[in-house]
Amino acid sequence: MERKLVLATHNKDKARELEALTQGLALDILTLDSFPQVGEIVENGETLEENALIKARTVFNMTGLPSLADDSGLEVYYLNGAPGVFSSRFSGPGATYQSNCRKLLEEMLGVPPRRRYAQFRSVLAFVNNGKAEIVEGVCRGRIAEEPAGSNGFGYDPVFVPDGSEMTFAEMTPAEKNRVSHRSMALQKIRPILEKYLVQGPGQGNPGR
């Protein structure tokens, strides 16, 4: 029997990746589109971990269903870890994928290849019965000098993972999912989800 899991996001791109990465599990996956009463969640944490927990706990408290939340950020070494927790709103109010990428490339204009290193970091929080599990996935790479590719979302057109000459946006979804930060995190959370499927509600470690 499939058990319900709510993805704590309205972002269809993120939901699509998470659904693909949880294939094979007997989960009935829902998104916040099914729960209009939740509304927009204020992500006022100072870290990716705090934001992921805020989202997962809010959704669990309002739906009563196990929830999985992702908060991801691009951390650029030359920019001392920015945009980091502010990745989705890096270019200010009304930020879009395109405006964020444009601002990042402006900040990195003229920076030599040896100083363009960056990493994508994904933090997943699973909350069930008020208890939480947190995992992290990291994908290291570098910032391209110009955008390339039309797949993916966010900073994918300007991020080249280690071991590749293609940006995430030039890869197929399957290629990206083999190496991405989100797939690394899902690999770690998968045994926790499998335990939930076997044991049912009420499992997990004390929330942090």
C-alpha positions in Angstrom: 0.0 0.0 0.0 1.3 3.4 -0.9 1.9 5.9 1.9 1.4 9.6 1.5 4.3 12.0 1.4 4.0 15.8 1.0 6.8 17.6 -0.8 6.9 21.0 1.0 7.2 23.1 -2.2 5.1 24.9 -4.8 8.1 24.8 -7.1 7.1 22.4 -10.0 10.8 22.1 -11.1 12.0 21.0 -7.7 9.0 18.7 -7.2 9.6 17.1 -10.6 13.2 16.3 -9.6 12.3 14.9 -6.2 9.6 12.7 -7.7 12.0 11.3 -10.2 14.6 10.6 -7.4 12.1 8.8 -5.3 10.9 6.4 -8.0 10.6 2.9 -6.9 9.3 3.7 -3.4 5.7 3.0 -2.7 4.9 6.6 -2.0 1.8 8.6 -3.0 3.6 12.0 -3.5 1.7 15.2 -3.1 2.8 18.8 -3.3 1.6 22.0 -1.7 -0.7 22.6 -4.7 -2.9 20.0 -3.0 -3.0 22.0 0.3 -3.9 25.6 -0.4 -4.5 26.2 3.3 -0.7 26.1 3.8 -0.1 29.2 1.7 3.4 30.7 1.3 5.8 29.6 4.0 8.1 32.3 5.3 11.7 31.0 5.0 13.4 33.2 7.6 16.1 30.8 8.7 19.7 31.8 8.6 20.9 28.5 7.1 19.7 25.9 4.6 19.1 23.5 7.5 16.8 25.9 9.3 14.8 26.7 6.2 14.3 23.0 5.3 13.1 22.3 8.9 10.8 25.3 8.9 9.1 24.1 5.7 8.9 20.5 6.7 7.5 21.2 10.1 5.0 23.7 8.9 3.6 21.3 6.3 3.5 18.4 8.8 1.7 20.6 11.4 -0.9 21.8 8.8 -1.6 18.6 7.0 -0.8 15.9 9.6 1.1 14.0 6.8 4.8 13.2 6.7 6.6 15.9 4.8 9.8 16.2 2.9 11.4 19.7 2.3 14.4 20.7 0.4 16.4 23.9 0.7 19.3 24.3 -1.7 21.9 26.9 -2.3 24.8 27.7 -4.6 27.9 28.5 -2.7 30.6 30.4 -4.7 34.0 30.4 -3.1 35.0 33.7 -4.7 31.9 35.3 -3.2 32.6 33.9 0.3 29.8 31.4 0.0 27.2 33.7 -1.5 24.5 33.5 -2.7 24.0 30.5 -0.3 20.8 30.7 1.7 19.7 33.7 -0.5 20.1 31.8 -3.8 16.5 32.1 -4.8 16.3 35.8 -4.2 19.9 36.8 -5.0 19.0 39.5 -7.5 16.4 41.1 -5.2 12.6 41.4 -5.1 10.9 39.8 -8.0 14.0 37.6 -8.7 13.8 35.1 -11.5 16.0 32.2 -12.6 17.4 34.4 -15.3 18.0 37.5 -13.2 19.8 35.5 -10.6 22.1 33.9 -13.1 22.7 37.3 -14.7 23.6 38.9 -11.4 26.0 36.0 -10.6 27.8 36.3 -13.9 28.1 40.1 -13.4 29.7 39.4 -10.0 32.1 36.9 -11.5 33.0 39.0 -14.6 36.7 38.7 -15.3 37.3 36.1 -12.5 39.8 33.5 -13.9 38.9 29.8 -14.1 41.0 28.8 -11.2 38.9 31.0 -8.9 35.5 30.1 -10.2 35.0 27.1 -8.0 31.6 26.6 -6.4 29.3 24.0 -4.9 25.6 23.3 -4.9 24.3 22.1 -1.5 21.0 20.5 -0.8 19.5 19.9 2.7 16.5 17.6 3.0 14.4 17.5 6.1 11.9 14.7 6.6 9.3 15.3 9.4 7.0 12.6 10.6 4.9 12.7 13.7 6.7 15.8 14.9 10.1 14.2 14.6 12.8 15.2 12.1 15.6 13.7 10.1 18.1 15.9 8.2 20.6 15.0 5.5 22.8 17.0 3.1 24.1 16.5 -0.4 26.9 18.4 -2.1 27.9 18.7 -5.7 31.2 20.6 -6.4 32.0 22.3 -9.7 32.6 25.7 -11.2 30.8 28.8 -12.5 30.7 29.0 -16.3 31.6 32.3 -18.0 28.3 32.4 -19.8 25.0 30.4 -19.6 24.5 27.3 -21.7 21.7 24.8 -22.1 17.9 25.0 -21.7 17.2 22.1 -19.3 17.0 22.3 -15.6 16.2 25.4 -13.6 17.7 27.9 -11.2 21.5 28.3 -11.7 21.7 25.1 -13.8 22.8 27.1 -17.0 25.9 28.5 -15.3 27.0 25.5 -13.1 29.5 22.9 -14.5 29.9 19.9 -12.1 33.3 18.4 -11.6 34.1 15.8 -14.2 32.0 17.3 -16.8 32.3 20.0 -19.5 28.5 20.5 -19.6 26.4 22.7 -17.4 23.5 21.1 -15.5 21.2 22.8 -18.1 23.0 21.0 -20.9 22.4 17.6 -19.3 19.3 15.5 -19.6 17.3 15.2 -16.4 18.7 11.6 -15.9 22.3 12.8 -16.4 21.9 15.6 -13.9 20.1 13.3 -11.4 23.1 11.0 -11.4 25.5 13.7 -10.0 23.4 16.5 -8.5 23.4 17.7 -4.9 19.7 16.8 -4.6 20.4 13.3 -5.8 23.2 12.9 -3.2 20.8 14.1 -0.5 18.1 11.7 -1.7 20.4 8.8 -1.6 21.0 9.5 2.1 17.3 10.1 3.0 16.1 7.1 1.0 16.7 4.5 3.8 14.8 6.8 6.2 11.8 6.9 3.7 12.1 3.1 3.3 11.9 2.7 7.1 8.8 4.9 7.1 7.2 2.7 4.5 7.8 -0.4 6.6 7.1 1.0 10.0 4.5 3.6 9.3 3.8 6.9 11.0 5.6 7.8 14.2 9.2 6.8 13.3 12.2 9.1 13.3 14.7 10.8 15.6 13.8 13.6 17.9 13.5 16.9 15.9 16.3 19.4 16.1 
